[in-house]
Amino acid sequence: MWLFLLLFSLNSLINFSSANERIVVAGSTLTEIVFALGAGEDIVGVDNSSRYPKQVTQLPQIGNVKLLNIESVLSLTPSLVISFDDAEIANVLKQISQAKIEILPLKREPSTVESLYENISKIAAKLDRAKEGQKLIKRIKNDLSLIQNRTATRRQKTKVLCLMNMERNIFIVGKNTAIDALITIAGGENLATHNSVRTYTSESLTAMNPEVIILTNHSIEELGGFDKINTIAGITETDAYKNHGIVIIDDSYLFTIGPRVVEEVFKLFNGFYPE
């Protein structure tokens, strides 16, 4: 491994002096930010959670966002690696740095809109696209304010639960998560009071009786399709199921917030308060 790193470092010094930026990104919403800033063509590799925009699925992959493959990263000869500063990949990021590759580590938590603005600003500054970053932040703020103005007129908040299907187990997503922040912005009340995620019982789901249930695209796939939602124990007894109050969101926005936040919040708002 050390010989590989040494050879890579020497090769980097020779090849990158006059090369264009070659960016590797670990984190789906970070990939979205780079594209939203107009620098998507400089991305040469992404982690396997990056699925938007569609063309990123054709790029070389560097492994799971929390289990990066160092050989895959270095083989792409990047000049810059943009990643969340997750503890699980600290050792990999250290090895990348030792290979004389610049790293831009960014906060994943707390996953708030404010953190999104901070990450946009840092990426924009690094890519010499500060003006584009300012415009993107301004647009997101303006669009979210329109939604918040509409939610301010609501006397009662819609009662919401977000369910996540992971390895055929159902979990309820609670506080201090991206989706909890989005539920609040969209004018809903997250009935889950625990932090992060927790397994559920059909009795607890029935007792909480949400008016709207949020599921992700991946969860629907895991179930075998939308028509299999009724196989989730207890869901058919809820007002959400009886009144067709099921909202499907992008998986990426469960735990991180990206530049498509307005799209996801509008989706939630329309599900909470259908016209």
Sequence and secondary structure as in RCSB ss.txt:
>XXXX:A:sequence
MWLFLLLFSLNSLINFSSANERIVVAGSTLTEIVFALGAGEDIVGVDNSSRYPKQVTQLPQIGNVKLLNIESVLS
LTPSLVISFDDAEIANVLKQISQAKIEILPLKREPSTVESLYENISKIAAKLDRAKEGQKLIKRIKNDLSLIQNR
TATRRQKTKVLCLMNMERNIFIVGKNTAIDALITIAGGENLATHNSVRTYTSESLTAMNPEVIILTNHSIEELGG
FDKINTIAGITETDAYKNHGIVIIDDSYLFTIGPRVVEEVFKLFNGFYPE
>XXXX:A:secstr
 HHHHHHHHHHHHHHSSS    EEEESHHHHHHHHHTT GGGEEEE TT   SGGGGGS B EETTEE HHHHHH
T  SEEEEE  GGGHHHHHHHHHTT EEEEE  SS SHHHHHHHHHHHHHHTT HHHHHHHHHHHHHHHHHHHHH
HTT SS EEEEEEEEETTEEEEE BSSHHHHHHHHTTEEE   SBSEEE  HHHHHHH  SEEEEEHHHHHHHTS
GGGGGGSTTGGGSHHHHTT EEEE GGGTT   TTHHHHHHHHHHHHS  
